[in-house]
Amino acid sequence: MRNITLPELLKLYNAGLRNFSGITLENQSEADTTLKDADLSGIDLSFANLADVRLEWIDLSRAKLQGAYLHSSIFINVDLSYADLGDANLRRCYWSGVDLSVAYLGRAILFESDLRKCNLYYTDFEQAVLIRSTFDLAMNTEPFRIWGAFVLHMIMPDGTVDEGPRFVDYPD
């Protein structure tokens, strides 16, 4: 894995590079962990270490974040539609105004993650681990899928609490 700062990543992306698989962000200052108003659609950040990053008004649609380590990251008004976050570590993340429509979060770990006010239209959490995570006030949750997920004290989109522990049954 190579080390890189967010400003360096943005510069390389704007120069045409799209594959940043396996990178580790160097966090030397707050500027190295905060990124605002950028288009990174289609970027490959699979298995990247992006812990403690703050992203605001970022287009990450169709991004590959499979297996990424995003522990304690903050996502504000980020477009993650059609993104692949399968197997990602999303512990203690905060999400607000995030578009997760048609995103894949299968087998992702969401421990104490706050997904209020997110668009969950056809978001797939199949076999994810959802522990003490909050989904109330989320939008477009009717086709929200959590089949096979492990749930423990999860606040559902309708505000009810699923105490678990249980695995969510697959539909018949």
N, C-alpha and C positions, 0 to 999 in steps of 0.2 A: 504494500500500500504506500502511496505517496502522500506527503503532507502538502496542503494548499490552503490559502485563505479565501474567504468569500469574494473579496475584490479580484483576486487572481482568477478564480473560477469564472466570474462574470466576464472578465476580459478574454479568457480563452474561449468561452461559449460564443461571445460576440465575434470572435475570429473564425468561428465555424466548427470548433471541436464540440462533440456531443457526448462522448463516452468518458465519464468520470467514475466508472465502476471501481469500487474499493478505495476511494480516497479517504483521507482523514483530514478534517478541518483543523487548521492551526488557529487557536483562539488566543491571540496576543492582546487584543483589546476589544471593546464593545463593537467597534466598527468591523471587526473580523467576524462577529457573530450575528450581525443584523444586515438584512438585505431587504430593500424596499423598491417597489415599482420596476420589476424586471420581467422579461419574457424568457423563461427557461423551458418552454414547452418541448416535449419530446426528449429531454435530457436523460441520460442513463446515469443514475446514482445508486445502482444496485450495490448492496453490501458496503455502502459508504458510511463513515462515522460522522454524523451530523448532529451530535449531541449538543444541547443548549443553544441551538440556532433560533433566531427570531426572523420570521419571514412575514412581510406585509405587502399586500397588493402584488403578489407574484403569480405568474402564469406557469404552473407546472402540469398543465393538462398533458395527458398521454406520457407522463414521465415514468421512468422505470426506477422504482425505489425498493425493489424486492430485497428483503433481508437487511435493509438500511437500519442503522442504529440512530434513532431520533429522540432518545431519552431527554425529557424536560424541555422539549422544543415548543415554540409558540408559533401558531399559524393564524394570521389575521387577514381575512379577505383573500385567501389563496385559492386559486383554481387548480384542484387536483382531479378534475373530471377525467375519467377513463385512465387514471393512473394505476399502476401496479404497485401496491404496498404489501403484497403477500409476504408473510414471514417477517415483517418489519417489527422492530422493537419500538413501540410508541408509549412507553411508560411515562406517566406524569406529564403528558402533553396537554397543552391548552389550544383549543380550536375555536375560532369565532368567525362566522360569516364565510366558512370554507365550503366550497363546492366539491363534494365527494360523489357527485352523481356518476353512476356506472363505474365507480372505482372498485378495485379488488383489494380487500384487506384480509383475505383468507389466511388463517393460521397466524395472523398478527397478534402481538401482545399489547393490549390496552389496559394497563393497570393505573387506576386513578387518573384517567384521561377525561377531559371535559369537552364534549362535542356539542354543546348547546349552540343553537342557531346555525347549524350546518345543514346543507342540502344533502339528504341521504337517498335521493332518487335512485333506485336499483343498486344501491351500495351493497357489496357482498362481503359479509363478515363470516363466511362459512368456516367453521372449525377454529375461529379466533378465540383468544382468551380475554374475557371481558370481566375484569374484577374492579369493583368500586368505581365504575365509569358512569358518566352522566350523559344521557341522550335527550333529556327533556328540552322542550322548545325547538327540537330539530324539525326541519321542514321536509316535505315530500317523503314521508316515512312509510307510506302504504306498501310499497314493494321492497322495503328494507329487509334484508335477508341475514339471519343469524343461525341458520340451521347447523347443527353439530357443534355450535360454539359452547364453550364452558363459561357459565355465568355465575357470578357471586356478587351479591349486593349491587345490582346495576339499576340505575334510574332509567326507566324506559321512556320512549318519546311521549307517551301519554301522561307521564308524571308518576306512574305507579312504580313501586320498587320490587324488583325480582330478587328476593333474598338468596335464592339458590341454596347451596351449591348444586348445580345441575348442568347437564348437557341438554341443549335445546333439541327437541325432536325434529326429525325431518318430516315434511308433510307427506300424507298418504298419497 
